[in-house]
Amino acid sequence: MLMDNTMPMQIEGREIVFFNQRSEKWTHPYPYEGHGNLKNSGCGIFALCHCAQWLTGEVPSAEDLADFSVRWGGRGDDGTDRPALLHALMVHNRAAELGFRYEEDGLLNDKDKLFDFLISERGVCMGNIRVGHIVTFVAAREKDGDRQLLVIDSHSESMDPRVLHGVRKSLPQTMLTWREEAGLRQSCAAFWVDIALARDYNLLHRID
């Protein structure tokens, strides 16, 4: 049963350290009004960790980024306020350490711009494929007439009914198994989705 908080994974020819939000070990505080930790509120921080690895090959500290986010206004009432966190990373010269620049353009929903940005490998994105949960978009492709995005999801939701209709291919080498009250569950941490699922994304431009 794969329940470590981090683990190595092969994703489309790259090895990354996956930050597993389902692990009970993520007890590090990520508070809003005194409540919250990385397990129940850290999807934005984990998505940022996956972005940085894809860009630089270096593994950042989720705990350090969570503390930074709280200190500089990146923690909101429903998790991570991405524009606020990315702005703070730029202002305090932390974004370059993570391999990107942010152009202060907020939450975007232009699918053509997103596809062109990813397929040309100009950077990576943080965004949503369902309401309330932040994932990482790291690549794009056109296959069988569909424009598709490669997602790395700290909560491994490839089988979640809220997104399953848009999942085009799960990467079986990223399968996780965990136990819930109803028994054992399995789902993948990395998977290709139809671009229609993407919403409210932030472009993180690769530093040349």
QUIWODA-V921403 format. One record per residue. N is the residue number from 1. RES is the residue in one letter. PHI is phi in whole degrees, -180 to 180 (none if undefined). Layout:
N;RES;PHI  N;RES;PHI
This chain:
1;M;none  2;L;-91  3;M;-127  4;D;-65  5;N;-75  6;T;-134  7;M;-161  8;P;-74  9;M;-141  10;Q;-96  11;I;-128  12;E;49  13;G;84  14;R;-115  15;E;-99  16;I;-126  17;V;-93  18;F;-84  19;F;-96  20;N;-94  21;Q;-68  22;R;-76  23;S;-70  24;E;-72  25;K;-77  26;W;-83  27;T;-97  28;H;-59  29;P;-62  30;Y;-139  31;P;-86  32;Y;-128  33;E;51  34;G;85  35;H;-127  36;G;116  37;N;-142  38;L;-69  39;K;-66  40;N;-94  41;S;-140  42;G;-97  43;C;-60  44;G;-67  45;I;-66  46;F;-66  47;A;-61  48;L;-64  49;C;-61  50;H;-69  51;C;-58  52;A;-61  53;Q;-65  54;W;-63  55;L;-83  56;T;-120  57;G;82  58;E;-96  59;V;-100  60;P;-79  61;S;-92  62;A;-64  63;E;-63  64;D;-64  65;L;-68  66;A;-64  67;D;-63  68;F;-61  69;S;-60  70;V;-64  71;R;-64  72;W;-115  73;G;88  74;G;-88  75;R;-96  76;G;-108  77;D;-72  78;D;-118  79;G;128  80;T;-92  81;D;-85  82;R;-61  83;P;-58  84;A;-67  85;L;-66  86;L;-65  87;H;-60  88;A;-63  89;L;-62  90;M;-70  91;V;-61  92;H;-99  93;N;59  94;R;-100  95;A;-61  96;A;-62  97;E;-61  98;L;-93  99;G;94  100;F;-146  101;R;-125  102;Y;-116  103;E;-98  104;E;58  105;D;-101  106;G;68  107;L;-85  108;L;-112  109;N;-141  110;D;-90  111;K;-65  112;D;-64  113;K;-64  114;L;-63  115;F;-62  116;D;-61  117;F;-62  118;L;-78  119;I;-70  120;S;-89  121;E;58  122;R;-83  123;G;165  124;V;-134  125;C;-137  126;M;-109  127;G;-169  128;N;-122  129;I;-118  130;R;-150  131;V;-65  132;G;88  133;H;-141  134;I;-99  135;V;-127  136;T;-110  137;F;-106  138;V;-119  139;A;-158  140;A;-140  141;R;-157  142;E;-113  143;K;-146  144;D;53  145;G;81  146;D;-106  147;R;-91  148;Q;-125  149;L;-121  150;L;-91  151;V;-107  152;I;-111  153;D;-123  154;S;-61  155;H;-101  156;S;42  157;E;-110  158;S;-62  159;M;-103  160;D;-69  161;P;-61  162;R;-72  163;V;-127  164;L;-56  165;H;-62  166;G;-102  167;V;-78  168;R;-101  169;K;-159  170;S;-90  171;L;-95  172;P;-61  173;Q;-71  174;T;-107  175;M;-68  176;L;-114  177;T;-125  178;W;-147  179;R;-108  180;E;-123  181;E;-57  182;A;-80  183;G;126  184;L;-75  185;R;-126  186;Q;-136  187;S;-166  188;C;-100  189;A;-89  190;A;-131  191;F;-164  192;W;-90  193;V;-127  194;D;-63  195;I;-60  196;A;-61  197;L;-71  198;A;-71  199;R;-153  200;D;48  201;Y;-107  202;N;-116  203;L;-87  204;L;-110  205;H;-80  206;R;-60  207;I;-83  208;D;-74
